[in-house]
Amino acid sequence: MLRTGITSVSKRSYTTFKPLISAAKIRLNKLSEETGSNIYGKAEFMNPGGSVKDRAALYVVKDAEEKGLIKPGGTVVEGTAGNTGIGLAHVCRAKGYKCIIYMPNTQSQEKIDLLRMLGAEVYPVPAVAFDDPQNYNHQAARHAKSIENAVWTNQFDNRSMALPVPQEKSQGKTQIFLADPPGSVLYSYFKSGGKLTERSGSSITEGIGQGRVTDNLKPDIELIDDALHIPDEDSLEMIYRLLDEEGIYVGASSALNVVAAVKMAQQLGPGKNIVTILCDGAYRYQSRLFSKKWIESKGLTNAIPEHLKKYATLD
Ligand SMILES: Cc1ncc(COP(=O)(O)O)c(C=O)c1O
């Protein structure tokens, strides 16, 4: 999701979210010059677990502790495309909890390897729709129920991880745009005023598309001013451009956000300050994103400009 700032219209506390507000912002110089607006990326890939989801991981565990849902020596169970799991694995090690992760088996090997290295017990399961009882989230929920002193942190419907929204938003100075990949329902949901949840295609981005409108997003939909649908071709090209032009090595969701930031700059006209989130680094996807064979298997070879193909060095 693309945000131009951070706060809450509904009086959520700012102080607890201080790190989120103060995370490093990087000005993307070339894209800023091209658009005539300042485009910044929040460097969430610099977090301890390497992604924006470290924040969510910390808050869902703190929330479970505050509600008495987990006691010392307990187990945290979560369904995740990987990033929240990696954050949870760090938090659990620090706090002495066991960490059990269910994830779709379509996710990159790098994330599975890292989770296991951090001490998590990982169950890659077939990727099936949310309404199927075998969906990774439901399997995580059942596992947590089946053992003593365990909590399913339920990241997608857990309001304790809702982001604060910029104060300027309530004063009409800030606009928030949502950036959505193919295969996700959020673009059509927003554009149809909540009537449609159309879903077509799939995406090379991992973990950011949604097949449903989750509880942690629903109440904040009204804060969104516009939505942008970003094709994979644009996201892949931007991964390579960011590496070449800005010296930044980030994954497909960050690239998707930056493409959206550029489109937003074009839509709003020059002289704006636009902030988006650089969600995570490319390291955890590099066997895919920089593999000629994998890119070809996705039919995306032509998305990479000729002069940037030199970065696709893996077979
Ligand atoms: C880069 C990225 N990957 C994945 C996710 C989804 O979280 P998870 O990996 O835990 O499913 C998000 C959520 O914002 C994200 O920003």
The ligand as an ORCA input file, in Angstrom:
! r2SCAN-3c Opt
* xyz 0 1
  C       6.869     -7.261      1.222
  C       5.723     -7.953      1.881
  N       5.662     -9.282      1.792
  C       4.665     -9.942      2.391
  C       3.676     -9.277      3.083
  C       2.571    -10.064      3.703
  O       2.930    -10.554      4.928
  P       3.349    -12.067      5.071
  O       4.660    -12.264      4.322
  O       3.512    -12.316      6.506
  O       2.223    -12.872      4.499
  C       3.698     -7.908      3.195
  C       2.649     -7.198      3.919
  O       2.586     -6.005      3.978
  C       4.762     -7.211      2.582
  O       4.839     -5.890      2.662
*
